[in-house]
Amino acid sequence: MGSESNSNAVKASGMAAYLAGAIAQSPHRSAEDAGVPCLSFRDYMAACLYHPRYGYYRAETVRTGRQGDFYTSAYVGDVLGELLADRIDSLADEWFGPGTGPIDVIDWGGGAGRLSAQMLRRWRERGRSPDRFVLTLIDGHPGHLRLALEALAEAAASGTARILAEAEAEANVWRERPAVVVGNELLDAMPVHRVVRRDGRLREWGVRWDAAVAAPRPCLMAQTDPALTAWMERDGIALAEGQSAELHLDAGAWLRALSGRLGRALLVFLDYGDETEELTAPHRMDGTLLCYARHAAHADPYAQPGEHDLTAHVNFTSIRHAAREAGWTEASYATQKEFLVSAGILDRLAENAGTDPFGSVARRNRAIRQLLLSDGMSELFKVQVFARV
C-alpha cells in the first residue's frame, strides 16, 4: 500500500510539474488577463489522458472493469460482442459480397480484449474464423495491452488475432483486403476543444496555472484554431450567451487520417452522445464534459490531473460530416437499443425455470435487460456505421 501511495505521489508531482512548465511556455494568453499564459483545454485534456509517462491512458493501472474506473458495454455479459459479430458478418455480406474473405476486423481502442474475445468466439461458433475474419486489437494503454495478450493468446498463436500498441498501428495500412474498424467507446476518449459564447463573442476555454495552490485553473482565451468557427458553422452549432460546448476536431482529424490507410472498409462506432441539436439545447449550458474515477462521475476536470478519465459526449453530427468529407457513406445510425433489437437480442432471452439466480440463463437474461434498460444508457449510446467500397 505504501509503495502504491508513493507511486501515485510521484506521478501527481510529475504531472503537476509538466503542466506548470507547459502552461508557462505556451504562446497563448488569457483573454481576461493578457499577461497570464494558458493552454487550450484541448491540449490540457490531451496531456491528462495521453502524456507518455503521467497520462491516464498511459499508466499501467487498468482502467476498465470492476477494479478500474468505468465499465463499457462489453462488460455486460457476452451479448454485445456476439450480436456485433453477427452484424459485422451481415454488413460484410452486404457491402463486400457474400462469402468475401479474409476480412480484417480492427478493434481500435480495444482495451483489455474483452469485446474482441467475444467476437472471435462467436465467429468460431459460426465457422467464420479463421477464413472469414482476422482480428487486430489496437490500444495505447500498457496495462490493457498486457491483459489483451492474455485474453487473445490462443487466437494470436493460431494467427487469427494480433495485438498492436497504438504507436505500432500508426505504421499499418489495410488496403489489400476489406476491413472493418470497430470503435467501442473510442471517440469519446479523444481530446476536445471547449468553447463558450461570452459577451457576444466566441471564446475558447483554456487552462492557467495557479501557483498559490499549485494546480490548474480555467481561463478564457481567444480561439487557438481558426477551424473552430468553420467547424461550428458546418455542424449547425449556435451557442446562447454563456453557453459552453465541446468540439471534436481531434476525432475528425483521426478519422481523416485513418481513411487514407484503408481501402474498401466499414467503420462501426459505438459511443454515447447525440446530434448537435440535443447537445447544444438550452438545458445544456455547460456542455457534457465529465470525469470518472472509481465508477463515480464528477465535473471538476482540474482536480488530480492524470488520475481520472475526462470525456465528453460524441457529437454524431460532427462525425457524420467529417466522414462524408473523407469519402464515406453513412450506412446506418441508431440508438444502441434499436441496434440490439434489430440484431435479435430479444430472441436471446430464455425461459428460466431454475431457482439459481446465478445460473447461466439467469445471468444472460439480466445482461440483456441491463443492455436494453439500464438508466437510459441504451438510448444515450448510438451505433453509427459508415461504408466505403
C-alpha positions as CSV (number, residue, x, y, z in Angstrom):
1,M,0.0,0.0,0.0
2,G,2.8,2.4,0.9
3,S,4.6,1.6,-2.4
4,E,1.4,2.4,-4.4
5,S,0.8,5.6,-2.5
6,N,4.4,6.7,-3.2
7,S,4.0,5.9,-6.8
8,N,0.8,7.9,-7.0
9,A,2.5,10.9,-5.3
10,V,5.4,10.7,-7.7
11,K,3.0,10.6,-10.7
12,A,1.0,13.5,-9.3
13,S,4.0,15.7,-8.8
14,G,5.4,14.8,-12.2
15,M,2.1,15.7,-13.9
16,A,2.0,19.0,-11.9
17,A,5.5,19.9,-13.0
18,Y,4.8,19.1,-16.6
19,L,1.6,21.1,-16.7
20,A,3.2,24.1,-14.9
21,G,6.0,24.1,-17.4
22,A,3.8,23.6,-20.5
23,I,1.5,26.4,-19.4
24,A,4.4,28.8,-18.7
25,Q,5.8,28.1,-22.2
26,S,2.5,28.4,-24.0
27,P,2.3,31.3,-26.5
28,H,-1.4,31.7,-25.7
29,R,-2.6,34.3,-23.2
30,S,-5.8,34.7,-21.1
31,A,-8.4,37.0,-22.7
32,E,-9.2,38.2,-19.2
33,D,-5.5,39.0,-18.2
34,A,-3.2,39.3,-21.2
35,G,-0.1,38.6,-19.1
36,V,-1.3,35.2,-17.9
37,P,-0.1,32.2,-20.1
38,C,-2.6,29.4,-20.7
39,L,-3.1,26.1,-22.7
40,S,-6.2,25.4,-24.7
41,F,-8.4,22.9,-22.9
42,R,-7.8,20.5,-25.7
43,D,-4.0,20.5,-25.0
44,Y,-4.7,20.2,-21.3
45,M,-7.0,17.2,-21.8
46,A,-4.5,15.6,-24.2
47,A,-1.8,15.8,-21.6
48,C,-4.0,14.5,-18.8
49,L,-5.1,11.5,-20.8
50,Y,-2.1,10.7,-23.0
51,H,1.1,12.1,-21.6
52,P,3.6,9.3,-22.2
53,R,4.5,8.9,-18.6
54,Y,1.8,10.5,-16.5
55,G,-1.3,10.3,-18.7
56,Y,-4.4,8.5,-17.5
57,Y,-4.4,6.1,-20.5
58,R,-0.6,5.5,-20.4
59,A,-0.2,4.2,-16.9
60,E,0.0,0.5,-16.0
61,T,-3.2,0.8,-13.9
62,V,-6.1,-1.0,-15.5
63,R,-8.9,1.5,-16.2
64,T,-11.9,-0.7,-17.1
65,G,-13.9,-3.4,-15.3
66,R,-14.6,-3.8,-11.6
67,Q,-11.1,-2.8,-10.5
68,G,-11.0,0.2,-12.8
69,D,-12.9,3.4,-13.1
70,F,-15.7,2.5,-15.5
71,Y,-17.3,-0.3,-17.4
72,T,-18.0,-0.5,-21.2
73,S,-21.0,-2.4,-22.6
74,A,-18.7,-5.3,-23.4
75,Y,-18.5,-6.0,-19.7
76,V,-22.3,-6.6,-19.5
77,G,-22.2,-10.3,-20.3
78,D,-21.1,-11.5,-23.8
79,V,-24.3,-10.5,-25.7
80,L,-23.0,-7.3,-27.2
81,G,-19.9,-8.9,-28.7
82,E,-21.9,-11.8,-30.1
83,L,-24.5,-9.6,-31.7
84,L,-21.8,-7.2,-33.0
85,A,-20.0,-10.2,-34.5
86,D,-23.2,-11.3,-36.3
87,R,-23.9,-7.7,-37.5
88,I,-20.4,-7.4,-38.9
89,D,-20.9,-10.7,-40.7
90,S,-24.1,-9.4,-42.4
91,L,-22.6,-6.0,-43.1
92,A,-19.6,-7.7,-44.8
93,D,-22.0,-9.7,-47.0
94,E,-23.9,-6.5,-47.9
95,W,-21.0,-4.3,-48.7
96,F,-18.2,-6.6,-49.7
97,G,-20.2,-9.5,-51.2
98,P,-21.4,-12.9,-49.7
99,G,-18.6,-15.1,-48.6
100,T,-15.8,-12.5,-49.0
101,G,-12.7,-13.2,-47.0
102,P,-10.4,-12.8,-45.4
103,I,-11.5,-9.5,-43.9
104,D,-9.5,-7.5,-41.4
105,V,-11.5,-6.5,-38.3
106,I,-9.7,-3.8,-36.4
107,D,-10.8,-3.3,-32.8
108,W,-9.4,0.2,-32.3
109,G,-9.0,1.1,-28.6
110,G,-9.9,-2.5,-27.8
111,G,-8.7,-2.2,-24.2
112,A,-8.2,-5.5,-22.4
113,G,-9.6,-7.5,-25.3
114,R,-13.0,-8.4,-23.9
115,L,-15.0,-7.4,-26.9
116,S,-12.5,-8.9,-29.3
117,A,-12.6,-12.2,-27.5
118,Q,-16.4,-12.2,-27.6
119,M,-16.5,-11.6,-31.4
120,L,-13.8,-14.2,-32.1
121,R,-15.7,-16.8,-30.0
122,R,-18.9,-16.1,-31.9
123,W,-17.2,-16.3,-35.3
124,R,-15.6,-19.6,-34.4
125,E,-19.0,-21.0,-33.3
126,R,-20.4,-20.0,-36.7
127,G,-17.5,-21.2,-38.7
128,R,-16.5,-17.6,-39.7
129,S,-13.0,-17.8,-38.3
130,P,-10.2,-18.1,-39.4
131,D,-11.1,-18.0,-43.1
132,R,-13.6,-15.1,-43.0
133,F,-12.3,-12.7,-40.2
134,V,-8.9,-11.9,-38.9
135,L,-8.8,-9.6,-35.9
136,T,-6.4,-6.9,-34.9
137,L,-6.7,-5.2,-31.5
138,I,-5.1,-1.8,-31.1
139,D,-4.6,0.1,-27.8
140,G,-2.2,2.5,-26.3
141,H,-2.6,1.6,-22.6
142,P,0.2,-0.7,-21.4
143,G,-1.9,-2.4,-18.7
144,H,-4.8,-3.1,-21.1
145,L,-2.4,-4.5,-23.8
146,R,-1.0,-6.9,-21.2
147,L,-4.5,-8.2,-20.4
148,A,-5.4,-8.3,-24.1
149,L,-2.3,-10.5,-24.8
150,E,-3.6,-12.9,-22.2
151,A,-7.3,-12.8,-23.4
152,L,-6.3,-13.4,-27.0
153,A,-3.3,-15.6,-26.6
154,E,-4.9,-18.7,-28.2
155,A,-6.2,-16.7,-31.2
156,A,-2.8,-14.9,-31.6
157,A,-1.0,-18.2,-31.6
158,S,-3.2,-19.6,-34.3
159,G,-2.9,-16.5,-36.5
160,T,-6.5,-15.3,-36.2
161,A,-5.7,-12.3,-34.0
162,R,-2.8,-9.9,-33.3
163,I,-2.4,-7.2,-30.7
164,L,-0.7,-3.9,-31.5
165,A,0.3,-0.9,-29.4
166,E,-1.2,2.2,-30.9
167,A,2.3,3.5,-31.8
168,E,2.9,0.3,-33.9
169,A,-0.5,0.6,-35.6
170,E,0.3,4.1,-37.0
171,A,2.6,2.4,-39.5
172,N,0.0,-0.1,-40.7
173,V,-2.3,0.2,-43.7
174,W,-5.2,-2.0,-44.6
175,R,-5.7,-1.6,-48.3
176,E,-5.0,-5.0,-49.7
177,R,-8.3,-6.6,-48.5
178,P,-11.6,-5.4,-47.0
179,A,-11.5,-4.1,-43.4
180,V,-14.0,-3.3,-40.7
181,V,-12.9,-0.8,-38.0
182,V,-14.7,-1.1,-34.7
183,G,-14.5,1.8,-32.2
184,N,-16.3,0.9,-29.0
185,E,-16.2,4.0,-26.7
186,L,-13.2,5.2,-28.7
187,L,-14.3,8.6,-30.0
188,D,-15.3,9.9,-26.5
189,A,-11.7,9.4,-25.3
190,M,-10.3,11.8,-27.8
191,P,-9.4,15.4,-26.6
192,V,-11.9,18.1,-27.3
193,H,-11.8,21.9,-27.7
194,R,-14.2,23.7,-25.3
195,V,-15.8,27.0,-26.5
196,V,-18.2,29.4,-24.9
197,R,-20.1,32.5,-26.0
198,R,-19.3,35.3,-23.7
199,D,-20.3,39.0,-24.1
200,G,-21.5,38.1,-27.6
201,R,-18.1,36.7,-28.7
202,L,-16.9,33.2,-29.2
203,R,-14.2,32.4,-26.7
204,E,-12.2,29.2,-26.0
205,W,-11.8,27.7,-22.6
206,G,-8.2,27.5,-21.6
207,V,-6.2,26.4,-18.5
208,R,-3.8,28.6,-16.5
209,W,-1.5,27.6,-13.6
210,D,-2.4,28.8,-10.1
211,A,1.0,28.9,-8.4
212,A,-0.6,29.7,-5.0
213,V,-2.3,26.2,-4.8
214,A,0.0,24.5,-7.4
215,A,-3.0,23.5,-9.5
216,P,-4.5,24.2,-12.9
217,R,-7.5,26.5,-13.2
218,P,-9.8,27.5,-16.0
219,C,-9.5,30.7,-18.0
220,L,-10.9,32.3,-21.2
221,M,-8.8,32.6,-24.4
222,A,-9.1,33.8,-27.9
223,Q,-9.6,30.9,-30.4
224,T,-6.4,28.9,-30.8
225,D,-7.6,27.2,-34.0
226,P,-9.3,29.1,-36.9
227,A,-11.1,25.8,-37.8
228,L,-13.3,26.1,-34.7
229,T,-15.6,28.7,-36.2
230,A,-15.9,26.8,-39.5
231,W,-16.5,23.5,-37.7
232,M,-19.4,25.1,-35.7
233,E,-20.9,26.6,-38.8
234,R,-20.7,23.3,-40.7
235,D,-22.4,21.4,-37.8
236,G,-25.0,24.0,-37.0
237,I,-23.6,24.8,-33.6
238,A,-25.1,28.1,-32.4
239,L,-24.5,28.9,-28.7
240,A,-26.6,31.1,-26.4
241,E,-24.9,33.7,-24.3
242,G,-22.9,32.0,-21.6
243,Q,-23.3,28.5,-23.1
244,S,-20.3,26.1,-23.5
245,A,-19.9,23.2,-25.9
246,E,-17.2,20.7,-26.9
247,L,-15.9,20.4,-30.4
248,H,-14.5,17.1,-31.6
249,L,-11.8,18.3,-34.0
250,D,-9.4,15.5,-32.9
251,A,-11.9,12.8,-33.7
252,G,-12.4,14.3,-37.2
253,A,-8.7,14.5,-37.8
254,W,-8.2,10.9,-36.7
255,L,-11.0,9.8,-39.0
256,R,-9.4,11.6,-42.0
257,A,-6.0,10.1,-41.2
258,L,-7.4,6.6,-40.8
259,S,-9.4,6.9,-44.1
260,G,-6.1,7.3,-46.0
261,R,-4.9,4.0,-44.7
262,L,-8.0,2.0,-45.7
263,G,-9.3,0.7,-48.9
264,R,-12.7,-1.0,-49.0
265,A,-13.9,-0.7,-45.5
266,L,-16.6,-0.2,-42.9
267,L,-16.5,1.9,-39.8
268,V,-18.6,0.9,-36.8
269,F,-18.7,3.3,-33.9
270,L,-20.4,2.6,-30.6
271,D,-20.4,5.5,-28.2
272,Y,-22.5,7.8,-26.1
273,G,-23.6,11.1,-27.5
274,D,-26.2,12.7,-29.7
275,E,-26.8,15.2,-32.5
276,T,-25.9,18.9,-32.4
277,E,-29.5,19.9,-31.7
278,E,-29.6,17.9,-28.5
279,L,-26.0,18.6,-27.4
280,T,-26.5,22.4,-27.6
281,A,-30.1,22.5,-26.4
282,P,-30.9,25.2,-23.8
283,H,-30.7,22.8,-20.9
284,R,-27.0,22.0,-21.7
285,M,-25.4,25.4,-20.8
286,D,-22.2,23.8,-19.5
287,G,-21.6,21.2,-22.3
288,T,-21.2,17.5,-21.5
289,L,-17.7,17.2,-20.1
290,L,-17.5,14.6,-17.2
291,C,-14.8,13.0,-15.2
292,Y,-14.7,9.4,-14.0
293,A,-12.8,7.7,-11.2
294,R,-13.7,4.6,-9.2
295,H,-17.0,4.3,-11.0
296,A,-18.2,7.7,-9.9
297,A,-18.7,10.8,-12.0
298,H,-17.7,14.3,-11.1
299,A,-17.5,17.6,-13.0
300,D,-14.1,19.0,-12.0
301,P,-11.5,18.4,-14.7
302,Y,-8.8,20.3,-12.9
303,A,-8.7,18.0,-9.8
304,Q,-5.9,15.4,-9.8
305,P,-4.9,15.7,-13.5
306,G,-4.0,12.4,-14.9
307,E,-5.8,10.4,-12.2
308,H,-9.3,10.4,-13.7
309,D,-10.9,9.9,-17.1
310,L,-12.0,13.1,-19.0
311,T,-14.7,12.5,-21.5
312,A,-17.4,14.4,-23.5
313,H,-20.5,13.2,-25.4
314,V,-19.7,12.5,-29.0
315,N,-21.4,14.8,-31.5
316,F,-22.5,12.4,-34.1
317,T,-23.5,15.3,-36.4
318,S,-19.8,16.2,-36.5
319,I,-18.7,12.7,-37.0
320,R,-21.1,12.3,-39.9
321,H,-19.9,15.5,-41.6
322,A,-16.2,14.5,-41.1
323,A,-16.8,11.0,-42.5
324,R,-18.6,12.3,-45.6
325,E,-15.8,14.8,-46.3
326,A,-13.4,11.8,-46.1
327,G,-15.4,9.9,-48.7
328,W,-17.6,7.7,-46.5
329,T,-21.3,6.9,-46.8
330,E,-23.4,6.6,-43.7
331,A,-24.9,3.1,-43.8
332,S,-26.9,3.3,-40.6
333,Y,-27.4,5.3,-37.4
334,A,-29.4,4.1,-34.4
335,T,-29.6,4.0,-30.7
336,Q,-27.9,1.1,-29.1
337,K,-31.3,-0.2,-28.1
338,E,-32.5,-0.1,-31.7
339,F,-29.3,-1.7,-32.9
340,L,-29.6,-4.5,-30.4
341,V,-33.3,-5.2,-31.1
342,S,-32.7,-5.2,-34.8
343,A,-29.8,-7.6,-34.3
344,G,-32.1,-10.1,-32.5
345,I,-31.3,-9.5,-28.8
346,L,-34.8,-10.3,-27.7
347,D,-34.5,-13.7,-29.3
348,R,-31.7,-14.5,-26.9
349,L,-34.0,-14.1,-23.8
350,A,-34.7,-17.6,-22.5
351,E,-37.3,-19.1,-20.1
352,N,-35.7,-19.6,-16.8
353,A,-37.4,-22.3,-14.7
354,G,-34.5,-22.7,-12.4
355,T,-34.2,-21.2,-9.0
356,D,-30.5,-20.3,-9.2
357,P,-30.2,-16.6,-9.8
358,F,-26.6,-17.1,-10.7
359,G,-27.2,-19.8,-13.3
360,S,-26.1,-19.1,-16.9
361,V,-29.6,-18.5,-18.2
362,A,-30.4,-16.0,-15.4
363,R,-27.2,-14.2,-15.8
364,R,-27.7,-13.9,-19.6
365,N,-31.2,-12.6,-19.1
366,R,-30.0,-10.0,-16.7
367,A,-27.3,-8.9,-19.1
368,I,-29.8,-8.4,-21.8
369,R,-32.1,-6.4,-19.6
370,Q,-29.2,-4.3,-18.5
371,L,-28.1,-3.6,-22.0
372,L,-31.6,-2.5,-23.0
373,L,-32.9,-0.8,-19.9
374,S,-30.0,0.4,-17.7
375,D,-30.6,4.0,-16.7
376,G,-31.5,5.0,-20.2
377,M,-27.9,4.3,-21.3
378,S,-29.1,2.2,-24.3
379,E,-30.8,5.3,-25.6
380,L,-27.8,7.6,-24.9
381,F,-25.5,5.2,-26.7
382,K,-25.6,5.2,-30.5
383,V,-24.3,2.9,-33.2
384,Q,-23.1,4.7,-36.3
385,V,-21.9,2.7,-39.4
386,F,-20.0,4.1,-42.4
387,A,-19.1,2.3,-45.6
388,R,-16.6,2.9,-48.4
389,V,-16.4,0.3,-51.2
